């Protein structure tokens, strides 16, 4: 049983005339007769009684009429929904992004995406880097944004930009007046950091451990905004990706270039290599690639 056969059957059932049904469907009467015959053979019995003067429905044909109508309505609705999704007049996409990106650059990309595709729904999951990777791997989202992971067989990574850590200082700190500070200077102060298992925390600790240094942790928090406020209140200093500079300034802290060592890591898009992205996710990916690099470059302080 095919959609073509159902449409032909309904046309005959509604007009009770092969001639009129053929005109409506732009089919010759022999072609229409063959289509109806094919439907009857596939179902195993006659649906129409036809004489030289009239066409009537058999009891089985009368049973099929409402069923065929519902099937065709469902088919037309499905066809419309898929067309809308393919043309991005409808759709949805899930994005998991680590907080530093979700709170700073992602809204800029989402604004551009919304201007182009206002009917596509976007769900944003603001989670730590490890959860971003897990959500992509488990197909809970199509797109993830986080640090470049270790080599993986089922994850693809498209670099968006290279992020560099900057010092976060109280506005009245003497260090805030400098163009740059060293890690040696920063580690003389009480340090405020993200709690484990934050990838930001682990990355800093790994780089400093190579030099035989440790973070003098005085306060810990799950939220970057809280860390910024703590620093602004004079409770200590911190280091965050340069992506967060605007966020830190908004809460009253100051950011200064940080070197000796310069700590940096690539941030990019994570997708599964064995999963083709939906049309909506492909569009979101293109917007992120087009908008993020420029914004990230503007946010990164120059190293002397």
N, C-alpha and C positions, 0 to 999 in steps of 0.2 A: 504494500500500500504506500503510495507516494502523495506528496502535497498536490502535485499536478492532477492526480486521479481524484482526490477529494474535491478540489476546486471544480473539476468537470462534473462530478456527481452532483454537487450542490447546485450548480448552474442548471442542470437538467431538472433536479428536484423542485427548484423554485419556479421554473417556467413551464415544466411538463411539456417541453418541446425541444427536440434535438436541433431544430433549425434556429430557434431563438437563442438557445444556449451556445450553439456554435458561433453565432454572430457576436455574442457577448465576449466569448473567449478568443475570437479570431481563429477559430478552427473549422476545417471542413467537416461536414457530417460524417464521412467515413473515418476521419481521424478521431473525432469525438466518440464514435461508436467503438473504435478499437480501444480507446482509453477506458471507457466504462467496462468493456469486456475484460480488460486486464485487471481492473479493480475487482470485478465479480469473481474472476478466477483466483485471485490472490486470497479472497475471503471465503471462497468455497460455495457460493450460491448466488442466485439472481437478486438484484436490488431493484430492478425496474421491469415492469411488464409493458411491452411495446407491441402495438398493433399498427395497422396502416393508418388508423385514424387518431389514436391516442397513446399517451404515455402515462402510466400510473406507477406509484411506488408499491413494492411488495411490503409486507409487514417488516421484513428485515431492513428494507430501504428506509421505512419510516423510523425505525430504531436508530439507524445510522445518521440521520439528518442532524439531530441536536449534538450528537457526539462529534460529527465532522465540523460543525460550526465552532465548538469549543476548541477542537484541535487547531483549526485555522486561526482563530483568535490568538491562541497561545503561540503559534508559529510566527504570526505577524508581529506580536509583541517582542518575542525573542529576537527576531530579525531587526526590529527597530532599536532595541537596546544595544545589540552588538554593533550596528552601524554607528550609533551615537558614541560608543566606546572607541571604535576605530577612528572616529573623527574628533575625539576628545570633547564632545558635547556632553559627555557623561563619563563617570569613572571614579576610581579611588586609588590612592597609593599610600602605603605606609613607609615612614622614614624613622629610623632610629639614629639619634645623634648624641654624642657626648655633650655634657652641659656647656662647656666652653664654646662649642660651635652653635648649639641650639639657642643659646641666649644672645649670640652676637651676630654671626653671619647668616645663619639660616633664615631669620625673618626677612632679610634683604632679598634672598633668593625666592622665598615664598611670595613676596609681593610681586616680583616679576612673573612668577608662574601664574599667580591669580589673575594678573592683567591679561595674560594670553589664554588661560583656560579656566574661566570663572566657574564652570559647572563641575569641575573635578574636585572631589573631596580629598583632603590631605590629613592624615593622622600622624602626629609627631610624638615620638617616644623619647623623652629627655632622660637618658640613662647613662651610667658610667661606661667607659670604653669596653670593658669585658662583656657587659650585657649587650652592647651594640653587636659585637661579633657573634654572640650566642643567638640573638634574635635573627640575624641574617642566616646563620647556619641552619636554624630550625624553621626557616621560612615563615616566621611570624611577620617579617617585613621584607620588602624587596630591596630596599636601599638602606645601607648603613653609612654613617660618617664617623670616622675615628682615626686613631693612629695607625700607621702602616703595621700590619701584623707580621709574624714570622711566616715564612713560605708555607703555603697551604695548597693541597690538591683541589679543594672545592671552593676556594675564595679567590675572587679577582679584586685587585686594588688599582684604582685610578687616582693618581695623585692630584690633589687640588692645589696645594701650596706647601711650602716648608715653613713651619712655625718655629719661633725662637722664644725661649723663656726670658722674661724681663723681671726686674726687681720691683716689688710692691712696697712702698714706704709711706710712713705718716707724712703729711704735708709739711710739718714743722721739723722733720728730721734733717740734719745737715747733709745726709747722703742724697736727699731729694733735690738738692741744689746742683749736684754734679751731673755731667752729661752721661756718665756711665759709672757703674760700680762693679767691683770684683766679687766673686764668691767669698774670698777671704774676708772682705769687709762685711758682707751680708751675714756671714756665719758668726760674727761677733755679737749679733743681736738675738733676742728671743725670736724663735721662728714659729710661724703659724702655717699649718699645712692641711691638705685634704687627708681624710682618713683612708687607711687601706680598705679595700684593694684598689684604690684609685690608680689608674695608669700614670697619671701626672706624678703622684707621690712616688711610685715605684721607679719611674724614669729618673727623677732627681736623685733618689737614693743610689741607684746603680751607677750613675755618672760620678757622684761624689765618692762612692766606695772605692773606685779605681784610684783615686787620689789619697785614699786613706782618711777621708773626711766623713762626718756624719751631720745630719740635720739636728740642730739644738732645739728640738720640738718643745714648745711651751703650751701651744693650743692646737687642737685639731677640730675640723668640722667637715660635714658632708657637702656643704654648699660654698661655691666660690664667692657668692655675694656676701655670705657671713664672714668669710675670711677677709674680704675687702673692708668691711665695716670694723672688724677687729683691728686691722692695721690702721685705719683712719682714726680710731680711738686711742692709738698709741700703745697697743698691747704687744706689738712686735712687728716683724717684717715677714714678707713672703716672696715667692717666685711663682709666676703663672705664665701660661702661653701668651704671647703678644696679642693674640686674638681677643684677650680679655681686657685690654687697656681701657677701652671706653667704659666697660662695666666697672672697673676699679675707680676710674675718675668720677663716675656718677655717685659713688658712695663716699667720696672725699679722700681717697688714697691717691698716691702719686706713683707713676711707673717710670723707671729709668732703665736704659740698656744695661744688660748684665753680661759680663765676660769673665774669662779666666777661671773656668772654661766657658765657652759658648755652648749652651745645650739646646739642641734643636731636633726636631723630628717631623717627618712628613705626615700630613693629614690628608685623607682622601676618601673616595667612595668605595664601599665594600659591597660586592654582589656575589651571588653564587655562580660558579662557572657552568654548572649543569642545569641552570634554570633560565629560560628566556624571559626577559622583562616584559611586563604588560606595556601596552602603548602609553598609558599614563606614566608608568615608571620610567620609560624611555624618555618621555618629554621632561620629566623632573630631572633626570640625569643630565640632559643637555643644558637645562637652565642652571643647574649647580656648577657644571663645568665652565659655563660662559660667564657667570657672575662672580664666583667666589675668588678666583685668582686675583682679580683687580682689587677687590675690597680688602683681601688679606695683605696684599702688598702695601696698600695705603696705611694699614694698621701697624705694620712692623717697623720698629725703630731702627735707624742705621747704626751699625757698629763702627766705631772709629778705628 
